[in-house]
Amino acid sequence: MSTSPRRAGGPSSWRPSLRALLLVAAAFAIGLLLFLLLWWRDRDNGFYRAESLPAPGESQPFEPLPAPLPAGEAASGMGREEERAAAQAPPDLGRPPPPPAAPAPPAPPPPVAAAGGSTPVPIESPAPQYPREALRNGESGTVVLRVHVGPDGRPFQVDLVQSSHSRALDRAANDAVQRWRFRPAMQDGQPVSGVVQVPIAFNADG
């Protein structure tokens, strides 16, 4: 009785041979030996060790912040010694000079006679000239002037108190009083400025 041949592709056709198994085992043994040699040589270097991580409770150290400045020192870092030296430093010569002082006020006017003092008295009072135009037009009237007399007896200001309603007569009276001379007002035995009112009448009929 003859046996039938095995079918190709059966379960026994793909099994490796004994020689192939020996080659794989020899390669594995050589690789393991090389690994052990490398490990023995570099066991002290720690190449296979993972870096130790910090413990969960530990925090990364930081550099401390600088201490705050004392209350007496400026924020810019300049201490008390620098501030004292700056305060005692000589003034800057490059600064412009201070502005000149304001001029002194003008001298007050001469004193006027008080209520209890005397008033100026005319001692030379030439009569005013009657303007020809006013005389021809029959203009007449009385001019009242306020005369300010200085300590020297000379008028230094003449004010019109009452007009004659004629410009020519008012001007003639003013010009005449400017030439008058007065005995000045006296106060405490000293001549002072005084004020007196002088009426001057113009009468075309007279």
C-alpha positions in Angstrom: 0.0 0.0 0.0 1.6 3.3 -1.1 1.3 6.5 1.0 -0.1 9.6 -0.6 2.3 12.5 -0.9 1.9 15.5 1.4 0.1 18.5 0.1 2.2 21.6 -0.5 1.4 24.4 1.8 0.4 22.2 4.7 1.2 23.0 8.3 4.6 21.4 8.3 5.9 23.2 5.2 6.5 26.6 6.9 8.4 25.3 10.0 12.0 26.7 10.2 14.8 24.3 10.1 17.1 23.5 12.9 19.9 25.5 11.4 17.8 28.7 11.3 16.9 28.3 14.9 20.5 27.9 15.9 21.5 31.1 14.0 18.7 33.1 15.7 19.7 31.8 19.1 23.4 32.6 18.5 22.6 36.2 17.4 20.5 36.8 20.5 23.2 35.5 22.7 25.8 37.7 21.1 23.6 40.8 21.4 22.9 40.1 25.1 26.7 39.6 25.7 27.4 43.0 24.0 24.8 44.7 26.2 26.2 43.2 29.4 29.7 44.4 28.4 28.5 47.9 27.7 26.6 48.0 31.0 29.6 46.8 33.0 31.9 49.4 31.4 29.5 52.4 31.9 27.8 51.4 35.1 29.4 54.3 37.0 28.5 57.0 34.5 24.8 56.6 35.1 23.9 57.0 31.4 20.8 54.8 31.9 19.6 56.8 35.0 16.8 59.3 34.6 17.3 62.7 36.1 15.7 63.1 39.5 12.8 65.4 39.5 12.3 67.8 42.4 9.9 66.7 45.1 6.3 68.1 44.8 6.8 70.2 47.9 10.1 71.8 46.8 10.0 75.1 44.9 12.5 76.5 42.5 14.8 78.9 44.4 14.7 82.6 43.4 17.0 85.4 44.2 15.7 87.6 47.0 14.4 91.1 46.1 16.5 94.2 47.0 15.6 95.7 50.3 13.4 98.8 50.2 15.0 102.3 50.5 14.8 103.9 53.9 12.2 106.6 54.4 14.8 109.4 54.6 16.4 108.6 51.2 15.1 109.8 47.9 13.6 107.4 45.4 16.4 108.0 42.9 18.8 106.3 45.3 20.6 109.4 46.6 21.1 109.1 50.3 21.1 111.7 53.0 24.8 112.5 52.5 24.3 113.2 48.8 21.3 115.4 49.6 23.2 117.4 52.2 26.1 117.8 49.7 23.7 119.1 47.0 22.1 121.5 49.5 25.6 122.9 50.4 26.8 123.2 46.8 27.6 126.8 45.6 24.9 128.5 43.4 25.1 128.0 39.7 27.1 130.9 38.2 25.4 130.4 34.9 22.0 131.6 36.2 20.8 135.0 35.0 21.0 137.8 37.5 17.8 138.7 39.4 15.8 141.5 37.8 16.5 145.0 39.0 14.5 146.3 41.8 11.5 148.5 40.9 12.2 152.2 40.9 11.3 154.1 44.0 7.9 155.8 44.0 7.9 159.5 43.2 8.2 161.9 46.1 4.9 163.0 47.5 3.6 166.5 46.7 4.3 169.3 49.1 2.2 169.2 52.2 -1.1 171.1 52.2 -2.0 173.3 55.1 -4.2 171.5 57.5 -7.6 172.8 58.6 -6.1 174.6 61.5 -3.3 176.2 59.4 -3.5 179.5 57.6 -4.2 180.0 53.9 -2.1 181.7 51.2 -2.7 185.5 50.9 -2.1 187.4 47.7 0.7 190.0 48.0 1.2 190.8 44.3 -2.0 190.6 42.3 -1.9 192.5 39.0 -5.3 193.0 37.4 -6.1 190.9 34.4 -6.3 192.5 31.0 -9.9 192.7 29.6 -9.9 190.8 26.3 -10.8 193.3 23.4 -13.0 190.7 21.8 -15.0 190.1 25.0 -15.2 193.9 25.6 -16.4 194.5 22.1 -19.1 191.9 22.5 -20.1 193.2 25.9 -19.1 190.0 27.6 -18.9 190.1 31.4 -19.0 187.8 34.4 -17.1 186.5 37.4 -14.5 183.8 37.3 -13.7 181.7 40.4 -10.4 180.0 40.5 -8.8 177.5 43.0 -5.2 178.4 43.3 -2.6 175.9 44.7 0.3 177.8 46.2 3.6 176.2 47.1 5.8 177.0 50.1 7.7 179.5 47.9 4.5 181.6 47.4 4.1 180.7 43.6 1.1 179.1 42.1 1.8 175.6 40.7 -1.8 174.7 39.8 -4.9 176.7 38.9 -8.4 175.0 38.6 -11.5 176.6 37.2 -14.3 176.4 39.9 -16.8 178.7 38.3 -16.9 179.9 34.7 -18.0 183.3 33.4 -19.5 181.6 30.4 -16.9 183.3 28.2 -13.8 181.4 27.2 -11.8 184.6 26.7 -12.6 185.9 30.2 -11.8 182.5 31.8 -8.4 182.4 30.0 -7.6 186.0 30.9 -8.3 185.3 34.6 -6.1 182.2 34.6 -3.2 184.0 32.9 -3.4 186.8 35.5 -3.4 184.5 38.5 -0.4 182.6 37.2 1.6 185.8 37.7 0.4 186.4 41.2 2.6 186.0 44.3 1.3 184.9 47.6 2.3 184.8 51.3 2.4 181.0 51.7 0.3 179.2 54.3 2.0 178.5 57.6 1.8 175.5 59.9 3.9 175.1 63.0 5.9 178.1 62.0 6.9 176.6 58.7 5.7 177.6 55.2 3.6 174.8 53.5 1.5 174.4 50.4 -2.0 175.8 50.6 -5.1 176.3 48.5 -7.1 179.5 48.2 -10.1 180.5 46.0 -9.8 183.7 44.1 -12.8 185.4 42.4 -12.1 187.8 39.5 -14.9 189.9 38.2 -15.2 191.3 34.6 -17.6 194.2 34.0 -17.9 195.6 30.5 -20.0 198.6 31.7 -17.4 199.8 34.3 
